[in-house]
Amino acid sequence: MKKFAIAIHGGAGTILPSLMTPEKELLYRNALKAATEAGLAILKKGSSSLDAVEAAVMYLEDFPLFNAGKGAVFTNAGTHEMDASIMEGLNLEAGAVSGVSHIKNPIQLARLIKEQSGHVYLSGLPAEQFAQSCGMVLEPSSYFYTEERYKQWQQVKDSDTYQLDHSDKIEQGEKKFGTVGAVALDQHGNLAAATSTGGMTNKRFGRVGDTPIIGAGTYANNATCAISCTGHGEFFMRAVVAYDISCLMAYKGLTLQEACRLVVNDKLVKMGGEGGLVAIDSHGNIALPFNSEGMYRAWASATELVQTAIYKD
Ligand code: ASP
């Protein structure tokens, strides 16, 4: 049987069993499983890793517990500004979008930008106009509203804090990053990566994180690996995390595991950058490193049924 595999994440951060109810944990695990299965079904029938990562991310964008699409966090202006990107390892083609407020599935728009705009990256209102010109329907702001996110924002909106997510119990020092992402290898040996986010609660409006930045939050290259990141975006941008891992493999001959460990558990930690990522190499090896308390994650392959995990092992 030809190899194929997929790994996804639903965000990293201070995710502790003590802050979770069994019911909520089940909801998260079921959603992670369903998103992985959506991608896996595409890989199984021999379709592309690009289709698989898009499908998995769309599932999570539609699921309100994650900070992407419906359920995106609020900016300090009380708005939603979503970012997303997608990349194909076969030809290094990529599409990215930032600061959109009316797009149900920003990952779909990122793919449209890759395939139909002649550019890599569009932002804000013009990106929404491009979406409309491609036949996408704009959603009213009310579509993105969830009570949980609103409460989270109320707790921090008059402060300079802009980090919290995933929980309505925001404690001092608690950080949650609910971005979603997926990486996959298909039966043709092609890698792809996709990431989508609402950013960080109470972020300054106009702020763009690592998610739409090719090489920072997302990267895919058939010669090395595919990566989708989640965490404190400012650090992931400064550390050029996704591309750094690919470079360590390409130029230094490190394995996926070694490169991920060096960047996530050493370099980022020294900088103070909290978060994690999902990664896959051209042999189908998967790495799921994080330096936070937990990371919502799931994975599956041609030979392994869907596994989900949340906390540190
Ligand atoms: N990386 C995202 C950002 O900085 C946040 C997240 O991962 O949840 O916008």
py3Dmol code that shows the C-alpha trace and the ligand (Angstrom):
import py3Dmol

protein = """\
ATOM      1  CA  MET A   1       0.000   0.000   0.000  1.00  0.00           C
ATOM      2  CA  LYS A   2       1.250   3.473  -0.844  1.00  0.00           C
ATOM      3  CA  LYS A   3       2.031   5.732   2.089  1.00  0.00           C
ATOM      4  CA  PHE A   4      -0.220   8.583   3.126  1.00  0.00           C
ATOM      5  CA  ALA A   5      -0.628  10.415   6.405  1.00  0.00           C
ATOM      6  CA  ILE A   6      -2.153  13.500   7.980  1.00  0.00           C
ATOM      7  CA  ALA A   7      -1.633  15.471  11.192  1.00  0.00           C
ATOM      8  CA  ILE A   8      -3.734  18.360  12.446  1.00  0.00           C
ATOM      9  CA  HIS A   9      -3.791  20.805  15.335  1.00  0.00           C
ATOM     10  CA  GLY A  10      -6.431  22.933  17.020  1.00  0.00           C
ATOM     11  CA  GLY A  11      -4.081  25.240  18.894  1.00  0.00           C
ATOM     12  CA  ALA A  12      -1.506  25.114  21.681  1.00  0.00           C
ATOM     13  CA  GLY A  13      -1.293  26.827  25.060  1.00  0.00           C
ATOM     14  CA  THR A  14      -2.044  26.424  28.744  1.00  0.00           C
ATOM     15  CA  ILE A  15      -4.327  23.467  28.247  1.00  0.00           C
ATOM     16  CA  LEU A  16      -4.517  21.578  31.528  1.00  0.00           C
ATOM     17  CA  PRO A  17      -6.772  18.693  32.621  1.00  0.00           C
ATOM     18  CA  SER A  18      -7.730  20.840  35.645  1.00  0.00           C
ATOM     19  CA  LEU A  19      -9.213  23.487  33.333  1.00  0.00           C
ATOM     20  CA  MET A  20     -11.233  20.980  31.312  1.00  0.00           C
ATOM     21  CA  THR A  21     -14.514  19.167  31.871  1.00  0.00           C
ATOM     22  CA  PRO A  22     -14.882  15.601  30.562  1.00  0.00           C
ATOM     23  CA  GLU A  23     -17.753  16.762  28.330  1.00  0.00           C
ATOM     24  CA  LYS A  24     -15.703  19.519  26.775  1.00  0.00           C
ATOM     25  CA  GLU A  25     -12.710  17.249  26.297  1.00  0.00           C
ATOM     26  CA  LEU A  26     -14.926  14.804  24.428  1.00  0.00           C
ATOM     27  CA  LEU A  27     -16.207  17.604  22.192  1.00  0.00           C
ATOM     28  CA  TYR A  28     -12.651  18.632  21.327  1.00  0.00           C
ATOM     29  CA  ARG A  29     -11.488  15.070  20.711  1.00  0.00           C
ATOM     30  CA  ASN A  30     -14.495  14.264  18.523  1.00  0.00           C
ATOM     31  CA  ALA A  31     -13.943  17.397  16.460  1.00  0.00           C
ATOM     32  CA  LEU A  32     -10.243  16.640  16.037  1.00  0.00           C
ATOM     33  CA  LYS A  33     -11.105  13.081  15.009  1.00  0.00           C
ATOM     34  CA  ALA A  34     -13.755  14.184  12.516  1.00  0.00           C
ATOM     35  CA  ALA A  35     -11.433  16.780  10.949  1.00  0.00           C
ATOM     36  CA  THR A  36      -8.663  14.192  10.593  1.00  0.00           C
ATOM     37  CA  GLU A  37     -11.102  11.711   9.074  1.00  0.00           C
ATOM     38  CA  ALA A  38     -12.264  14.327   6.568  1.00  0.00           C
ATOM     39  CA  GLY A  39      -8.682  14.697   5.356  1.00  0.00           C
ATOM     40  CA  LEU A  40      -7.914  10.987   5.584  1.00  0.00           C
ATOM     41  CA  ALA A  41     -10.856  10.020   3.369  1.00  0.00           C
ATOM     42  CA  ILE A  42      -9.441  12.254   0.631  1.00  0.00           C
ATOM     43  CA  LEU A  43      -5.961  10.755   0.955  1.00  0.00           C
ATOM     44  CA  LYS A  44      -7.346   7.211   0.971  1.00  0.00           C
ATOM     45  CA  LYS A  45      -9.012   7.615  -2.391  1.00  0.00           C
ATOM     46  CA  GLY A  46      -5.768   8.893  -3.904  1.00  0.00           C
ATOM     47  CA  SER A  47      -6.618  12.602  -4.050  1.00  0.00           C
ATOM     48  CA  SER A  48      -4.154  15.351  -3.212  1.00  0.00           C
ATOM     49  CA  SER A  49      -2.663  16.367   0.116  1.00  0.00           C
ATOM     50  CA  LEU A  50      -3.744  19.911  -0.791  1.00  0.00           C
ATOM     51  CA  ASP A  51      -7.392  18.844  -0.861  1.00  0.00           C
ATOM     52  CA  ALA A  52      -6.899  16.898   2.377  1.00  0.00           C
ATOM     53  CA  VAL A  53      -5.424  19.765   4.396  1.00  0.00           C
ATOM     54  CA  GLU A  54      -8.042  22.181   3.068  1.00  0.00           C
ATOM     55  CA  ALA A  55     -10.870  19.809   4.053  1.00  0.00           C
ATOM     56  CA  ALA A  56      -9.477  19.191   7.549  1.00  0.00           C
ATOM     57  CA  VAL A  57      -8.991  22.909   8.193  1.00  0.00           C
ATOM     58  CA  MET A  58     -12.449  23.751   6.852  1.00  0.00           C
ATOM     59  CA  TYR A  59     -13.967  21.308   9.302  1.00  0.00           C
ATOM     60  CA  LEU A  60     -12.194  23.048  12.189  1.00  0.00           C
ATOM     61  CA  GLU A  61     -13.082  26.523  10.857  1.00  0.00           C
ATOM     62  CA  ASP A  62     -16.749  25.535  10.994  1.00  0.00           C
ATOM     63  CA  PHE A  63     -16.418  24.180  14.549  1.00  0.00           C
ATOM     64  CA  PRO A  64     -16.982  27.055  17.036  1.00  0.00           C
ATOM     65  CA  LEU A  65     -14.658  25.804  19.781  1.00  0.00           C
ATOM     66  CA  PHE A  66     -11.604  26.552  17.658  1.00  0.00           C
ATOM     67  CA  ASN A  67     -10.265  30.009  16.927  1.00  0.00           C
ATOM     68  CA  ALA A  68     -10.730  30.085  13.166  1.00  0.00           C
ATOM     69  CA  GLY A  69     -13.762  30.846  10.995  1.00  0.00           C
ATOM     70  CA  LYS A  70     -16.822  30.537  13.260  1.00  0.00           C
ATOM     71  CA  GLY A  71     -15.472  30.989  16.789  1.00  0.00           C
ATOM     72  CA  ALA A  72     -12.664  33.361  15.804  1.00  0.00           C
ATOM     73  CA  VAL A  73     -11.539  35.609  18.661  1.00  0.00           C
ATOM     74  CA  PHE A  74     -12.274  39.335  18.974  1.00  0.00           C
ATOM     75  CA  THR A  75      -9.783  42.111  18.219  1.00  0.00           C
ATOM     76  CA  ASN A  76      -9.430  45.102  20.564  1.00  0.00           C
ATOM     77  CA  ALA A  77     -11.953  46.873  18.337  1.00  0.00           C
ATOM     78  CA  GLY A  78     -14.543  44.154  18.905  1.00  0.00           C
ATOM     79  CA  THR A  79     -14.188  42.816  15.375  1.00  0.00           C
ATOM     80  CA  HIS A  80     -13.005  39.532  13.851  1.00  0.00           C
ATOM     81  CA  GLU A  81      -9.923  39.621  11.629  1.00  0.00           C
ATOM     82  CA  MET A  82      -8.956  36.249  10.264  1.00  0.00           C
ATOM     83  CA  ASP A  83      -5.731  35.055   8.635  1.00  0.00           C
ATOM     84  CA  ALA A  84      -4.989  31.858   6.687  1.00  0.00           C
ATOM     85  CA  SER A  85      -2.466  30.306   4.325  1.00  0.00           C
ATOM     86  CA  ILE A  86      -1.960  27.148   2.318  1.00  0.00           C
ATOM     87  CA  MET A  87       1.093  25.724   0.525  1.00  0.00           C
ATOM     88  CA  GLU A  88       1.796  22.905  -1.890  1.00  0.00           C
ATOM     89  CA  GLY A  89       5.114  21.048  -1.511  1.00  0.00           C
ATOM     90  CA  LEU A  90       5.204  19.859  -5.134  1.00  0.00           C
ATOM     91  CA  ASN A  91       5.726  23.263  -6.733  1.00  0.00           C
ATOM     92  CA  LEU A  92       6.114  25.623  -3.753  1.00  0.00           C
ATOM     93  CA  GLU A  93       2.909  27.390  -4.764  1.00  0.00           C
ATOM     94  CA  ALA A  94       1.248  29.223  -1.910  1.00  0.00           C
ATOM     95  CA  GLY A  95      -1.758  31.397  -1.105  1.00  0.00           C
ATOM     96  CA  ALA A  96      -2.356  33.592   1.926  1.00  0.00           C
ATOM     97  CA  VAL A  97      -4.888  36.039   3.267  1.00  0.00           C
ATOM     98  CA  SER A  98      -5.049  38.291   6.312  1.00  0.00           C
ATOM     99  CA  GLY A  99      -7.474  40.629   8.020  1.00  0.00           C
ATOM    100  CA  VAL A 100     -10.699  39.313   6.506  1.00  0.00           C
ATOM    101  CA  SER A 101     -13.895  39.692   8.517  1.00  0.00           C
ATOM    102  CA  HIS A 102     -16.637  38.153   6.386  1.00  0.00           C
ATOM    103  CA  ILE A 103     -15.180  34.955   4.955  1.00  0.00           C
ATOM    104  CA  LYS A 104     -16.700  31.737   6.336  1.00  0.00           C
ATOM    105  CA  ASN A 105     -13.686  29.615   5.361  1.00  0.00           C
ATOM    106  CA  PRO A 106     -10.549  31.747   5.036  1.00  0.00           C
ATOM    107  CA  ILE A 107      -8.545  28.658   4.018  1.00  0.00           C
ATOM    108  CA  GLN A 108     -10.690  28.359   0.887  1.00  0.00           C
ATOM    109  CA  LEU A 109      -9.928  31.972   0.062  1.00  0.00           C
ATOM    110  CA  ALA A 110      -6.192  31.364   0.603  1.00  0.00           C
ATOM    111  CA  ARG A 111      -6.412  28.528  -1.911  1.00  0.00           C
ATOM    112  CA  LEU A 112      -8.335  30.691  -4.391  1.00  0.00           C
ATOM    113  CA  ILE A 113      -5.655  33.374  -4.067  1.00  0.00           C
ATOM    114  CA  LYS A 114      -2.996  30.739  -4.781  1.00  0.00           C
ATOM    115  CA  GLU A 115      -4.821  29.449  -7.815  1.00  0.00           C
ATOM    116  CA  GLN A 116      -6.596  32.426  -9.317  1.00  0.00           C
ATOM    117  CA  SER A 117      -5.112  35.757  -8.260  1.00  0.00           C
ATOM    118  CA  GLY A 118      -1.645  35.544  -9.776  1.00  0.00           C
ATOM    119  CA  HIS A 119      -0.357  36.587  -6.352  1.00  0.00           C
ATOM    120  CA  VAL A 120       0.560  34.867  -3.114  1.00  0.00           C
ATOM    121  CA  TYR A 121      -0.964  37.172  -0.519  1.00  0.00           C
ATOM    122  CA  LEU A 122      -3.984  39.488  -0.377  1.00  0.00           C
ATOM    123  CA  SER A 123      -5.298  41.304   2.682  1.00  0.00           C
ATOM    124  CA  GLY A 124      -8.334  43.073   4.105  1.00  0.00           C
ATOM    125  CA  LEU A 125     -11.160  44.518   2.058  1.00  0.00           C
ATOM    126  CA  PRO A 126      -9.511  43.914  -1.341  1.00  0.00           C
ATOM    127  CA  ALA A 127      -9.121  40.254  -0.418  1.00  0.00           C
ATOM    128  CA  GLU A 128     -12.847  40.106   0.327  1.00  0.00           C
ATOM    129  CA  GLN A 129     -13.578  41.811  -2.985  1.00  0.00           C
ATOM    130  CA  PHE A 130     -11.411  39.227  -4.726  1.00  0.00           C
ATOM    131  CA  ALA A 131     -13.366  36.491  -2.912  1.00  0.00           C
ATOM    132  CA  GLN A 132     -16.627  37.932  -4.201  1.00  0.00           C
ATOM    133  CA  SER A 133     -15.260  38.132  -7.730  1.00  0.00           C
ATOM    134  CA  CYS A 134     -14.588  34.383  -7.454  1.00  0.00           C
ATOM    135  CA  GLY A 135     -18.179  33.755  -6.370  1.00  0.00           C
ATOM    136  CA  MET A 136     -17.645  33.498  -2.628  1.00  0.00           C
ATOM    137  CA  VAL A 137     -20.468  34.830  -0.480  1.00  0.00           C
ATOM    138  CA  LEU A 138     -19.610  37.257   2.323  1.00  0.00           C
ATOM    139  CA  GLU A 139     -21.007  36.436   5.766  1.00  0.00           C
ATOM    140  CA  PRO A 140     -22.406  39.084   8.135  1.00  0.00           C
ATOM    141  CA  SER A 141     -20.230  39.780  11.224  1.00  0.00           C
ATOM    142  CA  SER A 142     -22.877  38.071  13.350  1.00  0.00           C
ATOM    143  CA  TYR A 143     -21.947  34.697  11.804  1.00  0.00           C
ATOM    144  CA  PHE A 144     -18.578  34.794  13.604  1.00  0.00           C
ATOM    145  CA  TYR A 145     -19.974  35.760  16.997  1.00  0.00           C
ATOM    146  CA  THR A 146     -19.833  33.167  19.767  1.00  0.00           C
ATOM    147  CA  GLU A 147     -20.708  33.934  23.348  1.00  0.00           C
ATOM    148  CA  GLU A 148     -17.592  32.247  24.699  1.00  0.00           C
ATOM    149  CA  ARG A 149     -15.251  34.387  22.612  1.00  0.00           C
ATOM    150  CA  TYR A 150     -17.207  37.508  23.535  1.00  0.00           C
ATOM    151  CA  LYS A 151     -16.830  36.726  27.245  1.00  0.00           C
ATOM    152  CA  GLN A 152     -13.107  36.118  26.796  1.00  0.00           C
ATOM    153  CA  TRP A 153     -12.752  39.478  25.119  1.00  0.00           C
ATOM    154  CA  GLN A 154     -14.754  41.261  27.843  1.00  0.00           C
ATOM    155  CA  GLN A 155     -12.281  39.973  30.420  1.00  0.00           C
ATOM    156  CA  VAL A 156      -9.265  41.543  28.726  1.00  0.00           C
ATOM    157  CA  LYS A 157     -10.605  44.284  26.516  1.00  0.00           C
ATOM    158  CA  ASP A 158      -9.479  47.174  28.686  1.00  0.00           C
ATOM    159  CA  SER A 159      -5.987  45.819  29.181  1.00  0.00           C
ATOM    160  CA  ASP A 160      -2.917  45.399  27.009  1.00  0.00           C
ATOM    161  CA  THR A 161      -3.285  41.628  27.179  1.00  0.00           C
ATOM    162  CA  TYR A 162      -3.847  40.058  23.817  1.00  0.00           C
ATOM    163  CA  GLN A 163      -3.122  36.396  24.194  1.00  0.00           C
ATOM    164  CA  LEU A 164      -5.905  34.365  25.567  1.00  0.00           C
ATOM    165  CA  ASP A 165      -8.016  31.798  23.872  1.00  0.00           C
ATOM    166  CA  HIS A 166      -9.798  28.453  24.131  1.00  0.00           C
ATOM    167  CA  SER A 167     -11.094  28.931  27.650  1.00  0.00           C
ATOM    168  CA  ASP A 168     -13.633  31.056  29.432  1.00  0.00           C
ATOM    169  CA  LYS A 169     -11.586  30.681  32.613  1.00  0.00           C
ATOM    170  CA  ILE A 170      -8.804  33.094  31.942  1.00  0.00           C
ATOM    171  CA  GLU A 171      -6.258  32.920  34.711  1.00  0.00           C
ATOM    172  CA  GLN A 172      -3.211  35.078  35.146  1.00  0.00           C
ATOM    173  CA  GLY A 173      -0.517  33.708  32.868  1.00  0.00           C
ATOM    174  CA  GLU A 174      -2.843  31.378  31.046  1.00  0.00           C
ATOM    175  CA  LYS A 175      -2.280  31.410  27.321  1.00  0.00           C
ATOM    176  CA  LYS A 176      -4.304  29.659  24.677  1.00  0.00           C
ATOM    177  CA  PHE A 177      -3.718  29.700  20.982  1.00  0.00           C
ATOM    178  CA  GLY A 178      -6.635  28.158  19.115  1.00  0.00           C
ATOM    179  CA  THR A 179      -5.402  28.409  15.573  1.00  0.00           C
ATOM    180  CA  VAL A 180      -6.110  25.356  13.432  1.00  0.00           C
ATOM    181  CA  GLY A 181      -3.880  23.653  10.898  1.00  0.00           C
ATOM    182  CA  ALA A 182      -3.103  20.500   8.979  1.00  0.00           C
ATOM    183  CA  VAL A 183      -0.231  18.854   7.124  1.00  0.00           C
ATOM    184  CA  ALA A 184      -0.441  15.812   4.876  1.00  0.00           C
ATOM    185  CA  LEU A 185       1.436  13.461   2.564  1.00  0.00           C
ATOM    186  CA  ASP A 186      -0.570  11.937  -0.293  1.00  0.00           C
ATOM    187  CA  GLN A 187      -0.131   8.701  -2.230  1.00  0.00           C
ATOM    188  CA  HIS A 188       1.747  10.574  -4.975  1.00  0.00           C
ATOM    189  CA  GLY A 189       4.429  11.690  -2.512  1.00  0.00           C
ATOM    190  CA  ASN A 190       3.215  15.286  -2.359  1.00  0.00           C
ATOM    191  CA  LEU A 191       3.178  17.323   0.840  1.00  0.00           C
ATOM    192  CA  ALA A 192       0.859  20.211   1.748  1.00  0.00           C
ATOM    193  CA  ALA A 193       0.227  22.468   4.726  1.00  0.00           C
ATOM    194  CA  ALA A 194      -2.664  24.745   5.733  1.00  0.00           C
ATOM    195  CA  THR A 195      -3.247  27.047   8.714  1.00  0.00           C
ATOM    196  CA  SER A 196      -6.178  29.302   9.698  1.00  0.00           C
ATOM    197  CA  THR A 197      -6.778  31.597  12.661  1.00  0.00           C
ATOM    198  CA  GLY A 198      -8.673  34.442  14.236  1.00  0.00           C
ATOM    199  CA  GLY A 199      -5.347  35.529  15.750  1.00  0.00           C
ATOM    200  CA  MET A 200      -5.154  36.415  19.428  1.00  0.00           C
ATOM    201  CA  THR A 201      -7.956  37.761  21.643  1.00  0.00           C
ATOM    202  CA  ASN A 202      -7.817  41.538  21.987  1.00  0.00           C
ATOM    203  CA  LYS A 203      -5.022  41.817  19.419  1.00  0.00           C
ATOM    204  CA  ARG A 204      -4.668  45.316  18.041  1.00  0.00           C
ATOM    205  CA  PHE A 205      -6.906  45.608  14.989  1.00  0.00           C
ATOM    206  CA  GLY A 206      -4.765  45.393  11.889  1.00  0.00           C
ATOM    207  CA  ARG A 207      -2.260  43.098  13.593  1.00  0.00           C
ATOM    208  CA  VAL A 208      -1.172  40.168  11.451  1.00  0.00           C
ATOM    209  CA  GLY A 209       0.377  37.074  13.043  1.00  0.00           C
ATOM    210  CA  ASP A 210       2.471  34.226  11.711  1.00  0.00           C
ATOM    211  CA  THR A 211      -0.420  32.201  10.276  1.00  0.00           C
ATOM    212  CA  PRO A 212      -0.569  33.823   6.815  1.00  0.00           C
ATOM    213  CA  ILE A 213       3.188  34.318   6.576  1.00  0.00           C
ATOM    214  CA  ILE A 214       4.679  31.645   4.335  1.00  0.00           C
ATOM    215  CA  GLY A 215       7.779  30.297   6.070  1.00  0.00           C
ATOM    216  CA  ALA A 216       6.678  31.478   9.528  1.00  0.00           C
ATOM    217  CA  GLY A 217       3.338  29.782  10.284  1.00  0.00           C
ATOM    218  CA  THR A 218       3.019  27.567   7.213  1.00  0.00           C
ATOM    219  CA  TYR A 219       5.455  25.887   4.827  1.00  0.00           C
ATOM    220  CA  ALA A 220       5.555  22.855   2.518  1.00  0.00           C
ATOM    221  CA  ASN A 221       8.309  21.500   0.300  1.00  0.00           C
ATOM    222  CA  ASN A 222       8.345  17.954  -1.095  1.00  0.00           C
ATOM    223  CA  ALA A 223      12.128  17.886  -0.602  1.00  0.00           C
ATOM    224  CA  THR A 224      11.799  18.282   3.160  1.00  0.00           C
ATOM    225  CA  CYS A 225       8.543  18.646   5.073  1.00  0.00           C
ATOM    226  CA  ALA A 226       5.195  20.346   5.580  1.00  0.00           C
ATOM    227  CA  ILE A 227       4.596  22.452   8.703  1.00  0.00           C
ATOM    228  CA  SER A 228       1.618  24.229  10.317  1.00  0.00           C
ATOM    229  CA  CYS A 229       2.254  26.286  13.460  1.00  0.00           C
ATOM    230  CA  THR A 230       0.272  27.575  16.416  1.00  0.00           C
ATOM    231  CA  GLY A 231       1.458  29.849  19.174  1.00  0.00           C
ATOM    232  CA  HIS A 232       2.490  33.395  19.934  1.00  0.00           C
ATOM    233  CA  GLY A 233       2.769  34.592  16.366  1.00  0.00           C
ATOM    234  CA  GLU A 234       5.217  37.422  16.974  1.00  0.00           C
ATOM    235  CA  PHE A 235       7.859  34.885  18.037  1.00  0.00           C
ATOM    236  CA  PHE A 236       7.041  32.458  15.241  1.00  0.00           C
ATOM    237  CA  MET A 237       7.541  35.245  12.717  1.00  0.00           C
ATOM    238  CA  ARG A 238      10.832  36.375  14.231  1.00  0.00           C
ATOM    239  CA  ALA A 239      12.104  32.790  14.354  1.00  0.00           C
ATOM    240  CA  VAL A 240      10.774  32.024  10.835  1.00  0.00           C
ATOM    241  CA  VAL A 241       9.782  28.720  12.394  1.00  0.00           C
ATOM    242  CA  ALA A 242       8.343  26.667   9.533  1.00  0.00           C
ATOM    243  CA  TYR A 243      11.064  27.497   7.017  1.00  0.00           C
ATOM    244  CA  ASP A 244      13.784  27.115   9.628  1.00  0.00           C
ATOM    245  CA  ILE A 245      12.766  23.493  10.170  1.00  0.00           C
ATOM    246  CA  SER A 246      12.775  22.852   6.429  1.00  0.00           C
ATOM    247  CA  CYS A 247      16.229  24.477   6.110  1.00  0.00           C
ATOM    248  CA  LEU A 248      17.689  22.437   8.952  1.00  0.00           C
ATOM    249  CA  MET A 249      16.596  19.327   7.048  1.00  0.00           C
ATOM    250  CA  ALA A 250      17.728  20.564   3.624  1.00  0.00           C
ATOM    251  CA  TYR A 251      21.064  22.129   4.494  1.00  0.00           C
ATOM    252  CA  LYS A 252      22.096  20.360   7.661  1.00  0.00           C
ATOM    253  CA  GLY A 253      20.629  16.916   7.016  1.00  0.00           C
ATOM    254  CA  LEU A 254      18.661  16.837  10.268  1.00  0.00           C
ATOM    255  CA  THR A 255      15.696  14.477  10.563  1.00  0.00           C
ATOM    256  CA  LEU A 256      12.223  15.970  10.958  1.00  0.00           C
ATOM    257  CA  GLN A 257      12.226  15.123  14.674  1.00  0.00           C
ATOM    258  CA  GLU A 258      15.662  16.661  15.257  1.00  0.00           C
ATOM    259  CA  ALA A 259      14.832  19.840  13.348  1.00  0.00           C
ATOM    260  CA  CYS A 260      11.496  20.268  15.168  1.00  0.00           C
ATOM    261  CA  ARG A 261      13.067  19.704  18.559  1.00  0.00           C
ATOM    262  CA  LEU A 262      15.801  22.252  17.902  1.00  0.00           C
ATOM    263  CA  VAL A 263      13.398  24.957  16.758  1.00  0.00           C
ATOM    264  CA  VAL A 264      10.412  24.396  19.081  1.00  0.00           C
ATOM    265  CA  ASN A 265      12.048  23.122  22.259  1.00  0.00           C
ATOM    266  CA  ASP A 266      15.305  25.059  22.117  1.00  0.00           C
ATOM    267  CA  LYS A 267      15.357  28.113  19.861  1.00  0.00           C
ATOM    268  CA  LEU A 268      11.778  29.265  20.551  1.00  0.00           C
ATOM    269  CA  VAL A 269      12.054  28.537  24.266  1.00  0.00           C
ATOM    270  CA  LYS A 270      15.185  30.703  24.515  1.00  0.00           C
ATOM    271  CA  MET A 271      13.324  33.541  22.778  1.00  0.00           C
ATOM    272  CA  GLY A 272      10.270  33.112  25.053  1.00  0.00           C
ATOM    273  CA  GLY A 273       8.013  31.992  22.216  1.00  0.00           C
ATOM    274  CA  GLU A 274       5.252  29.670  23.348  1.00  0.00           C
ATOM    275  CA  GLY A 275       3.474  27.244  21.023  1.00  0.00           C
ATOM    276  CA  GLY A 276       3.883  24.221  18.819  1.00  0.00           C
ATOM    277  CA  LEU A 277       3.317  22.786  15.381  1.00  0.00           C
ATOM    278  CA  VAL A 278       2.409  19.736  13.359  1.00  0.00           C
ATOM    279  CA  ALA A 279       4.919  18.466  10.810  1.00  0.00           C
ATOM    280  CA  ILE A 280       5.268  15.653   8.308  1.00  0.00           C
ATOM    281  CA  ASP A 281       8.171  14.676   6.054  1.00  0.00           C
ATOM    282  CA  SER A 282       8.252  13.116   2.606  1.00  0.00           C
ATOM    283  CA  HIS A 283       8.486   9.609   4.140  1.00  0.00           C
ATOM    284  CA  GLY A 284       5.315  10.146   6.151  1.00  0.00           C
ATOM    285  CA  ASN A 285       7.079  10.617   9.497  1.00  0.00           C
ATOM    286  CA  ILE A 286       5.057  12.862  11.781  1.00  0.00           C
ATOM    287  CA  ALA A 287       6.277  15.236  14.506  1.00  0.00           C
ATOM    288  CA  LEU A 288       3.973  17.113  16.909  1.00  0.00           C
ATOM    289  CA  PRO A 289       6.301  19.214  19.080  1.00  0.00           C
ATOM    290  CA  PHE A 290       5.140  21.941  21.459  1.00  0.00           C
ATOM    291  CA  ASN A 291       6.680  23.849  24.354  1.00  0.00           C
ATOM    292  CA  SER A 292       3.372  24.839  25.987  1.00  0.00           C
ATOM    293  CA  GLU A 293       1.295  22.839  28.467  1.00  0.00           C
ATOM    294  CA  GLY A 294      -0.703  21.235  25.717  1.00  0.00           C
ATOM    295  CA  MET A 295      -1.699  21.246  22.081  1.00  0.00           C
ATOM    296  CA  TYR A 296      -4.922  19.946  20.554  1.00  0.00           C
ATOM    297  CA  ARG A 297      -3.700  17.447  17.967  1.00  0.00           C
ATOM    298  CA  ALA A 298      -4.614  14.383  15.961  1.00  0.00           C
ATOM    299  CA  TRP A 299      -2.990  12.222  13.326  1.00  0.00           C
ATOM    300  CA  ALA A 300      -3.586   9.148  11.172  1.00  0.00           C
ATOM    301  CA  SER A 301      -1.945   7.301   8.306  1.00  0.00           C
ATOM    302  CA  ALA A 302      -2.430   4.460   5.846  1.00  0.00           C
ATOM    303  CA  THR A 303      -1.554   2.079   8.665  1.00  0.00           C
ATOM    304  CA  GLU A 304      -2.645   3.926  11.805  1.00  0.00           C
ATOM    305  CA  LEU A 305      -6.191   4.807  12.853  1.00  0.00           C
ATOM    306  CA  VAL A 306      -6.942   8.346  14.039  1.00  0.00           C
ATOM    307  CA  GLN A 307      -5.252   9.203  17.334  1.00  0.00           C
ATOM    308  CA  THR A 308      -6.040  12.339  19.336  1.00  0.00           C
ATOM    309  CA  ALA A 309      -4.085  14.023  22.132  1.00  0.00           C
ATOM    310  CA  ILE A 310      -4.327  17.226  24.114  1.00  0.00           C
ATOM    311  CA  TYR A 311      -1.906  17.301  27.022  1.00  0.00           C
ATOM    312  CA  LYS A 312       1.762  16.498  27.448  1.00  0.00           C
ATOM    313  CA  ASP A 313       2.278  12.726  27.394  1.00  0.00           C
TER     314      ASP A 313
END
"""
ligand_1 = """\
9
LIG
N -0.303 31.968 15.827
C -1.543 32.675 15.928
C -1.294 34.146 15.850
O -0.323 34.613 16.417
C -2.289 32.395 17.192
C -2.560 30.943 17.452
O -1.752 30.086 17.126
O -3.624 30.657 18.032
O -2.105 34.841 15.284
"""
view = py3Dmol.view(width=600, height=400)
view.addModel(protein, "pdb")
view.setStyle({"model": 0}, {"cartoon": {"style": "trace"}})
view.addModel(ligand_1, "xyz")
view.setStyle({"model": 1}, {"stick": {}})
view.zoomTo()
view.show()
